[in-house]
Amino acid sequence: MSVLTCKLPHALDGRLAELARRRGVPKSVLVREAIEAKIAQEATAPRRPTNLIDALGDSVGSIASGKRDLARNKKHLKGYGR
């Protein structure tokens, strides 16, 4: 087993010590349980999109403008942003 050292605020350490005392287990058992629970929670959580294309998903390209060269022809940008 490997060793992990971390710093805890005094209040959190006190709460951890109290729970460990009530359950009759070492604080390290509670910390391992908490880490395992957090990792399991993150594994089942929906993945956050990393970019706009991922965020838009299937809606990308779903709107037909009727202009086949919309992304390449600069004339379509004339007056844009005014």
N, CA, C and O atoms as CSV, one atom per row, in Angstrom:
chain,resi,resn,atom,element,x,y,z
A,1,MET,N,N,0.854,-1.165,0.000
A,1,MET,CA,C,0.000,0.000,0.000
A,1,MET,C,C,0.904,1.233,0.000
A,1,MET,O,O,1.927,1.262,0.684
A,2,SER,N,N,0.524,2.236,-0.761
A,2,SER,CA,C,1.318,3.462,-0.788
A,2,SER,C,C,0.789,4.461,0.234
A,2,SER,O,O,-0.328,4.333,0.736
A,3,VAL,N,N,1.614,5.451,0.526
A,3,VAL,CA,C,1.278,6.453,1.541
A,3,VAL,C,C,1.008,7.778,0.848
A,3,VAL,O,O,1.752,8.187,-0.043
A,4,LEU,N,N,-0.058,8.442,1.262
A,4,LEU,CA,C,-0.415,9.764,0.756
A,4,LEU,C,C,-0.492,10.710,1.940
A,4,LEU,O,O,-1.156,10.419,2.935
A,5,THR,N,N,0.186,11.834,1.832
A,5,THR,CA,C,0.134,12.831,2.892
A,5,THR,C,C,-0.642,14.029,2.376
A,5,THR,O,O,-0.385,14.505,1.270
A,6,CYS,N,N,-1.584,14.518,3.162
A,6,CYS,CA,C,-2.315,15.718,2.759
A,6,CYS,C,C,-2.573,16.584,3.992
A,6,CYS,O,O,-2.588,16.104,5.125
A,7,LYS,N,N,-2.771,17.856,3.736
A,7,LYS,CA,C,-3.048,18.806,4.811
A,7,LYS,C,C,-4.551,19.044,4.881
A,7,LYS,O,O,-5.214,19.228,3.860
A,8,LEU,N,N,-5.072,19.036,6.095
A,8,LEU,CA,C,-6.495,19.279,6.314
A,8,LEU,C,C,-6.662,20.487,7.226
A,8,LEU,O,O,-5.875,20.682,8.152
A,9,PRO,N,N,-7.682,21.297,6.969
A,9,PRO,CA,C,-8.007,22.355,7.928
A,9,PRO,C,C,-8.355,21.711,9.275
A,9,PRO,O,O,-8.869,20.593,9.324
A,10,HIS,N,N,-8.072,22.418,10.349
A,10,HIS,CA,C,-8.308,21.862,11.689
A,10,HIS,C,C,-9.755,21.430,11.888
A,10,HIS,O,O,-10.014,20.393,12.499
A,11,ALA,N,N,-10.696,22.213,11.380
A,11,ALA,CA,C,-12.111,21.869,11.549
A,11,ALA,C,C,-12.452,20.549,10.854
A,11,ALA,O,O,-13.170,19.716,11.409
A,12,LEU,N,N,-11.934,20.364,9.641
A,12,LEU,CA,C,-12.207,19.129,8.906
A,12,LEU,C,C,-11.540,17.939,9.596
A,12,LEU,O,O,-12.129,16.861,9.686
A,13,ASP,N,N,-10.327,18.132,10.078
A,13,ASP,CA,C,-9.642,17.062,10.796
A,13,ASP,C,C,-10.421,16.675,12.059
A,13,ASP,O,O,-10.509,15.497,12.406
A,14,GLY,N,N,-10.974,17.663,12.730
A,14,GLY,CA,C,-11.775,17.384,13.917
A,14,GLY,C,C,-13.014,16.579,13.595
A,14,GLY,O,O,-13.349,15.632,14.307
A,15,ARG,N,N,-13.701,16.952,12.521
A,15,ARG,CA,C,-14.898,16.206,12.106
A,15,ARG,C,C,-14.545,14.790,11.687
A,15,ARG,O,O,-15.269,13.843,11.992
A,16,LEU,N,N,-13.416,14.652,10.979
A,16,LEU,CA,C,-12.956,13.334,10.564
A,16,LEU,C,C,-12.617,12.471,11.778
A,16,LEU,O,O,-12.975,11.294,11.833
A,17,ALA,N,N,-11.928,13.060,12.741
A,17,ALA,CA,C,-11.559,12.325,13.954
A,17,ALA,C,C,-12.802,11.896,14.735
A,17,ALA,O,O,-12.853,10.786,15.265
A,18,GLU,N,N,-13.781,12.759,14.804
A,18,GLU,CA,C,-15.017,12.432,15.529
A,18,GLU,C,C,-15.765,11.286,14.853
A,18,GLU,O,O,-16.252,10.378,15.528
A,19,LEU,N,N,-15.859,11.323,13.535
A,19,LEU,CA,C,-16.531,10.245,12.807
A,19,LEU,C,C,-15.764,8.932,12.962
A,19,LEU,O,O,-16.365,7.874,13.146
A,20,ALA,N,N,-14.454,9.007,12.887
A,20,ALA,CA,C,-13.629,7.808,13.055
A,20,ALA,C,C,-13.839,7.217,14.454
A,20,ALA,O,O,-13.934,6.000,14.608
A,21,ARG,N,N,-13.910,8.068,15.453
A,21,ARG,CA,C,-14.131,7.611,16.827
A,21,ARG,C,C,-15.501,6.933,16.962
A,21,ARG,O,O,-15.621,5.868,17.569
A,22,ARG,N,N,-16.539,7.570,16.382
A,22,ARG,CA,C,-17.889,7.005,16.465
A,22,ARG,C,C,-17.987,5.649,15.775
A,22,ARG,O,O,-18.642,4.732,16.270
A,23,ARG,N,N,-17.328,5.538,14.629
A,23,ARG,CA,C,-17.383,4.275,13.882
A,23,ARG,C,C,-16.367,3.257,14.373
A,23,ARG,O,O,-16.471,2.071,14.060
A,24,GLY,N,N,-15.394,3.712,15.134
A,24,GLY,CA,C,-14.387,2.790,15.654
A,24,GLY,C,C,-13.401,2.329,14.608
A,24,GLY,O,O,-12.935,1.191,14.637
A,25,VAL,N,N,-13.085,3.221,13.681
A,25,VAL,CA,C,-12.116,2.902,12.620
A,25,VAL,C,C,-11.073,4.016,12.560
A,25,VAL,O,O,-11.319,5.121,13.043
A,26,PRO,N,N,-9.908,3.733,11.970
A,26,PRO,CA,C,-8.908,4.794,11.803
A,26,PRO,C,C,-9.378,5.846,10.784
A,26,PRO,O,O,-10.209,5.564,9.921
A,27,LYS,N,N,-8.840,7.034,10.902
A,27,LYS,CA,C,-9.182,8.103,9.951
A,27,LYS,C,C,-8.819,7.693,8.529
A,27,LYS,O,O,-9.500,8.082,7.581
A,28,SER,N,N,-7.756,6.915,8.372
A,28,SER,CA,C,-7.330,6.511,7.032
A,28,SER,C,C,-8.397,5.679,6.322
A,28,SER,O,O,-8.519,5.753,5.099
A,29,VAL,N,N,-9.161,4.898,7.060
A,29,VAL,CA,C,-10.246,4.113,6.459
A,29,VAL,C,C,-11.303,5.049,5.884
A,29,VAL,O,O,-11.789,4.835,4.773
A,30,LEU,N,N,-11.656,6.082,6.638
A,30,LEU,CA,C,-12.654,7.040,6.166
A,30,LEU,C,C,-12.163,7.807,4.945
A,30,LEU,O,O,-12.928,8.062,4.014
A,31,VAL,N,N,-10.891,8.172,4.953
A,31,VAL,CA,C,-10.326,8.904,3.812
A,31,VAL,C,C,-10.332,8.017,2.571
A,31,VAL,O,O,-10.688,8.478,1.487
A,32,ARG,N,N,-9.943,6.747,2.716
A,32,ARG,CA,C,-9.975,5.826,1.562
A,32,ARG,C,C,-11.398,5.664,1.040
A,32,ARG,O,O,-11.617,5.672,-0.172
A,33,GLU,N,N,-12.362,5.518,1.938
A,33,GLU,CA,C,-13.768,5.390,1.512
A,33,GLU,C,C,-14.228,6.629,0.758
A,33,GLU,O,O,-14.924,6.524,-0.252
A,34,ALA,N,N,-13.840,7.802,1.248
A,34,ALA,CA,C,-14.245,9.050,0.603
A,34,ALA,C,C,-13.620,9.174,-0.780
A,34,ALA,O,O,-14.285,9.601,-1.725
A,35,ILE,N,N,-12.357,8.807,-0.907
A,35,ILE,CA,C,-11.682,8.877,-2.206
A,35,ILE,C,C,-12.315,7.901,-3.180
A,35,ILE,O,O,-12.564,8.250,-4.334
A,36,GLU,N,N,-12.577,6.680,-2.729
A,36,GLU,CA,C,-13.218,5.689,-3.607
A,36,GLU,C,C,-14.601,6.159,-4.059
A,36,GLU,O,O,-14.964,5.986,-5.223
A,37,ALA,N,N,-15.369,6.748,-3.152
A,37,ALA,CA,C,-16.705,7.239,-3.505
A,37,ALA,C,C,-16.620,8.366,-4.523
A,37,ALA,O,O,-17.412,8.414,-5.465
A,38,LYS,N,N,-15.670,9.271,-4.342
A,38,LYS,CA,C,-15.516,10.395,-5.277
A,38,LYS,C,C,-15.098,9.906,-6.655
A,38,LYS,O,O,-15.609,10.396,-7.662
A,39,ILE,N,N,-14.182,8.953,-6.715
A,39,ILE,CA,C,-13.754,8.418,-8.004
A,39,ILE,C,C,-14.911,7.715,-8.702
A,39,ILE,O,O,-15.083,7.864,-9.912
A,40,ALA,N,N,-15.707,6.950,-7.957
A,40,ALA,CA,C,-16.870,6.282,-8.542
A,40,ALA,C,C,-17.886,7.296,-9.049
A,40,ALA,O,O,-18.478,7.104,-10.111
A,41,GLN,N,N,-18.092,8.368,-8.300
A,41,GLN,CA,C,-19.032,9.415,-8.701
A,41,GLN,C,C,-18.558,10.088,-9.991
A,41,GLN,O,O,-19.354,10.311,-10.904
A,42,GLU,N,N,-17.285,10.407,-10.067
A,42,GLU,CA,C,-16.740,11.053,-11.269
A,42,GLU,C,C,-16.824,10.134,-12.484
A,42,GLU,O,O,-17.043,10.601,-13.602
A,43,ALA,N,N,-16.653,8.833,-12.271
A,43,ALA,CA,C,-16.687,7.878,-13.380
A,43,ALA,C,C,-18.078,7.780,-13.985
A,43,ALA,O,O,-18.212,7.525,-15.182
A,44,THR,N,N,-19.116,7.978,-13.179
A,44,THR,CA,C,-20.482,7.861,-13.695
A,44,THR,C,C,-21.088,9.204,-14.088
A,44,THR,O,O,-22.177,9.251,-14.660
A,45,ALA,N,N,-20.390,10.289,-13.786
A,45,ALA,CA,C,-20.898,11.620,-14.126
A,45,ALA,C,C,-20.806,11.843,-15.631
A,45,ALA,O,O,-19.886,11.344,-16.279
A,46,PRO,N,N,-21.750,12.587,-16.185
A,46,PRO,CA,C,-21.668,12.885,-17.622
A,46,PRO,C,C,-20.390,13.654,-17.932
A,46,PRO,O,O,-19.964,14.518,-17.165
A,47,ARG,N,N,-19.790,13.325,-19.068
A,47,ARG,CA,C,-18.553,13.989,-19.486
A,47,ARG,C,C,-18.862,15.403,-19.936
A,47,ARG,O,O,-19.776,15.632,-20.728
A,48,ARG,N,N,-18.088,16.352,-19.420
A,48,ARG,CA,C,-18.265,17.744,-19.839
A,48,ARG,C,C,-17.632,17.936,-21.211
A,48,ARG,O,O,-16.537,17.429,-21.454
A,49,PRO,N,N,-18.292,18.651,-22.107
A,49,PRO,CA,C,-17.701,18.875,-23.427
A,49,PRO,C,C,-16.418,19.696,-23.313
A,49,PRO,O,O,-16.310,20.603,-22.488
A,50,THR,N,N,-15.459,19.357,-24.156
A,50,THR,CA,C,-14.174,20.059,-24.119
A,50,THR,C,C,-14.120,21.220,-25.097
A,50,THR,O,O,-13.241,22.076,-24.995
A,51,ASN,N,N,-15.046,21.258,-26.041
A,51,ASN,CA,C,-15.066,22.366,-27.000
A,51,ASN,C,C,-16.501,22.595,-27.476
A,51,ASN,O,O,-17.410,21.839,-27.132
A,52,LEU,N,N,-16.685,23.630,-28.258
A,52,LEU,CA,C,-18.022,24.010,-28.709
A,52,LEU,C,C,-18.662,22.948,-29.591
A,52,LEU,O,O,-19.862,22.696,-29.483
A,53,ILE,N,N,-17.885,22.330,-30.451
A,53,ILE,CA,C,-18.431,21.306,-31.348
A,53,ILE,C,C,-18.997,20.145,-30.520
A,53,ILE,O,O,-20.086,19.645,-30.805
A,54,ASP,N,N,-18.246,19.719,-29.488
A,54,ASP,CA,C,-18.752,18.646,-28.620
A,54,ASP,C,C,-20.005,19.097,-27.870
A,54,ASP,O,O,-20.940,18.315,-27.699
A,55,ALA,N,N,-20.030,20.346,-27.425
A,55,ALA,CA,C,-21.173,20.853,-26.668
A,55,ALA,C,C,-22.433,20.899,-27.531
A,55,ALA,O,O,-23.525,20.594,-27.052
A,56,LEU,N,N,-22.286,21.273,-28.778
A,56,LEU,CA,C,-23.440,21.371,-29.676
A,56,LEU,C,C,-23.893,20.007,-30.171
A,56,LEU,O,O,-25.057,19.825,-30.527
A,57,GLY,N,N,-22.979,19.054,-30.193
A,57,GLY,CA,C,-23.322,17.679,-30.540
A,57,GLY,C,C,-23.968,17.535,-31.897
A,57,GLY,O,O,-23.448,18.025,-32.900
A,58,ASP,N,N,-25.102,16.861,-31.926
A,58,ASP,CA,C,-25.775,16.549,-33.187
A,58,ASP,C,C,-26.408,17.759,-33.850
A,58,ASP,O,O,-26.803,17.682,-35.013
A,59,SER,N,N,-26.513,18.882,-33.134
A,59,SER,CA,C,-27.142,20.047,-33.747
A,59,SER,C,C,-26.211,20.757,-34.731
A,59,SER,O,O,-26.668,21.597,-35.507
A,60,VAL,N,N,-24.920,20.438,-34.714
A,60,VAL,CA,C,-23.988,21.048,-35.659
A,60,VAL,C,C,-24.378,20.633,-37.067
A,60,VAL,O,O,-24.476,19.444,-37.372
A,61,GLY,N,N,-24.596,21.620,-37.918
A,61,GLY,CA,C,-24.951,21.358,-39.303
A,61,GLY,C,C,-26.402,21.003,-39.516
A,61,GLY,O,O,-26.775,20.576,-40.609
A,62,SER,N,N,-27.226,21.165,-38.510
A,62,SER,CA,C,-28.626,20.762,-38.658
A,62,SER,C,C,-29.501,21.855,-39.265
A,62,SER,O,O,-30.656,21.606,-39.610
A,63,ILE,N,N,-28.955,23.064,-39.396
A,63,ILE,CA,C,-29.735,24.170,-39.967
A,63,ILE,C,C,-29.270,24.400,-41.399
A,63,ILE,O,O,-28.094,24.670,-41.646
A,64,ALA,N,N,-30.188,24.292,-42.323
A,64,ALA,CA,C,-29.859,24.475,-43.736
A,64,ALA,C,C,-30.061,25.933,-44.116
A,64,ALA,O,O,-31.161,26.469,-43.978
A,65,SER,N,N,-29.005,26.572,-44.592
A,65,SER,CA,C,-29.104,27.976,-44.988
A,65,SER,C,C,-29.468,28.111,-46.460
A,65,SER,O,O,-29.905,29.172,-46.907
A,66,GLY,N,N,-29.286,27.038,-47.200
A,66,GLY,CA,C,-29.534,27.103,-48.631
A,66,GLY,C,C,-28.320,27.578,-49.407
A,66,GLY,O,O,-28.340,27.591,-50.637
A,67,LYS,N,N,-27.263,27.966,-48.709
A,67,LYS,CA,C,-26.035,28.435,-49.358
A,67,LYS,C,C,-24.951,27.391,-49.132
A,67,LYS,O,O,-24.536,27.149,-47.999
A,68,ARG,N,N,-24.503,26.782,-50.204
A,68,ARG,CA,C,-23.539,25.692,-50.097
A,68,ARG,C,C,-22.134,26.180,-49.739
A,68,ARG,O,O,-21.345,25.416,-49.182
A,69,ASP,N,N,-21.808,27.439,-50.048
A,69,ASP,CA,C,-20.459,27.943,-49.803
A,69,ASP,C,C,-20.412,28.904,-48.613
A,69,ASP,O,O,-19.531,29.761,-48.556
A,70,LEU,N,N,-21.323,28.780,-47.685
A,70,LEU,CA,C,-21.452,29.710,-46.571
A,70,LEU,C,C,-20.158,29.811,-45.747
A,70,LEU,O,O,-19.811,30.901,-45.294
A,71,ALA,N,N,-19.460,28.727,-45.550
A,71,ALA,CA,C,-18.257,28.732,-44.719
A,71,ALA,C,C,-17.021,29.217,-45.462
A,71,ALA,O,O,-16.015,29.534,-44.827
A,72,ARG,N,N,-17.068,29.284,-46.792
A,72,ARG,CA,C,-15.873,29.618,-47.564
A,72,ARG,C,C,-15.947,30.966,-48.279
A,72,ARG,O,O,-14.911,31.579,-48.536
A,73,ASN,N,N,-17.119,31.427,-48.596
A,73,ASN,CA,C,-17.255,32.627,-49.413
A,73,ASN,C,C,-17.345,33.879,-48.523
A,73,ASN,O,O,-18.280,34.025,-47.736
A,74,LYS,N,N,-16.366,34.773,-48.660
A,74,LYS,CA,C,-16.286,35.988,-47.827
A,74,LYS,C,C,-17.445,36.945,-48.076
A,74,LYS,O,O,-17.747,37.759,-47.203
A,75,LYS,N,N,-18.100,36.881,-49.215
A,75,LYS,CA,C,-19.191,37.807,-49.493
A,75,LYS,C,C,-20.354,37.627,-48.506
A,75,LYS,O,O,-21.130,38.554,-48.277
A,76,HIS,N,N,-20.463,36.442,-47.936
A,76,HIS,CA,C,-21.537,36.194,-46.983
A,76,HIS,C,C,-21.287,36.887,-45.647
A,76,HIS,O,O,-22.206,37.029,-44.841
A,77,LEU,N,N,-20.051,37.320,-45.407
A,77,LEU,CA,C,-19.702,38.013,-44.163
A,77,LEU,C,C,-19.782,39.535,-44.292
A,77,LEU,O,O,-19.553,40.243,-43.312
A,78,LYS,N,N,-20.098,40.045,-45.467
A,78,LYS,CA,C,-20.164,41.492,-45.682
A,78,LYS,C,C,-21.212,42.099,-44.755
A,78,LYS,O,O,-22.369,41.680,-44.747
A,79,GLY,N,N,-20.795,43.086,-43.979
A,79,GLY,CA,C,-21.675,43.778,-43.063
A,79,GLY,C,C,-21.876,43.052,-41.731
A,79,GLY,O,O,-22.603,43.541,-40.866
A,80,TYR,N,N,-21.251,41.914,-41.560
A,80,TYR,CA,C,-21.401,41.154,-40.320
A,80,TYR,C,C,-20.766,41.901,-39.159
A,80,TYR,O,O,-19.634,42.372,-39.278
A,81,GLY,N,N,-21.460,42.018,-38.052
A,81,GLY,CA,C,-20.939,42.669,-36.857
A,81,GLY,C,C,-21.215,44.159,-36.790
A,81,GLY,O,O,-20.705,44.832,-35.895
A,82,ARG,N,N,-21.990,44.685,-37.690
A,82,ARG,CA,C,-22.303,46.132,-37.649
A,82,ARG,C,C,-23.634,46.356,-37.024
A,82,ARG,O,O,-24.072,47.500,-36.899
